[in-house]
Amino acid sequence: MKKENIMKLKGKTAIVTGASSGMGRDIAFYFAKEGANVLAVARRAERLKDLEEQTKDLEGKVVAFSGDVSDKSKAEAMIDEAVKVFGKLDILVNNAGIMDDMSGIGDVGDEMYDKVFDVNVKATMYAMRKAVKYFEGVGGGNIINIASIGGIKGGIAGAAYTASKHAVVGLTKNTAYMYAPKNIRCNAICPGAIETEIAGSEYMKKINMEGAQRTGVGMALNPRSGKGSEIATVAVFLAGEDASFVNGQCLAVDGGWTAYM
């Protein structure tokens, strides 16, 4: 007997930030493959147009929205845009993020600290705040934050990145608890080492060698690097009905790296 292919997100509408590359791009693709309409958000408009083209034959429709989500007006506008374009919003995926330069607290510069928090924390908060207000009005919704194992451990990256991802974990758990009675779920995925462009980000180009040497001690424990698709499939699970009773969880998806710690 032929097994029916049931799309897990058919009829859903999602926003995915940081969708121009890496995990965000894969999440947007897999969501559309599973039937969801997706507002793909990032700064690089040309990359988003490529994503639209690559997903045009999938069940779900991907629509590009260019903007810097650390700008509050853009983070809030994308919520309105998803509702305007698709008629509703069911799922928010906060994936946009940047790395620091691996500095310990004694070497952290104010500019870098602020920039990391602007993108990793404030952008996430702006989008969550706006989305929660919308979800309250429609009877529920689903938020998935892409944190990091750096948000549940202390030695994976520098002080700025580590603190920012711990903040995302805190936002996730608090939101899950506060809004559970209103049918709003909030979970986080905490990826390990994933093959993305984050290693080539601004601050990684001028890395603090002492910090990198210290954080690198744990790299020997990492069995392998993961692919963006291996994060995307977890996001599909959390976005779907199979995870209806999963709330406030921060799932380490790291190939077993942190199992030792």
Secondary structure as UniProt FT lines:
FT   TURN            8..11
FT   STRAND          13..17
FT   TURN            19..20
FT   HELIX           22..33
FT   TURN            34..35
FT   STRAND          37..42
FT   HELIX           45..54
FT   TURN            55..57
FT   STRAND          62..66
FT   TURN            69..70
FT   HELIX           72..86
FT   STRAND          91..94
FT   HELIX           105..107
FT   HELIX           110..117
FT   HELIX           118..122
FT   HELIX           123..138
FT   STRAND          141..146
FT   HELIX           149..151
FT   HELIX           159..179
FT   HELIX           180..182
FT   STRAND          184..191
FT   HELIX           198..200
FT   HELIX           202..206
FT   HELIX           209..215
FT   HELIX           216..221
FT   HELIX           228..239
FT   HELIX           241..243
FT   TURN            244..245
FT   STRAND          250..253
FT   TURN            255..256
FT   HELIX           257..259
//
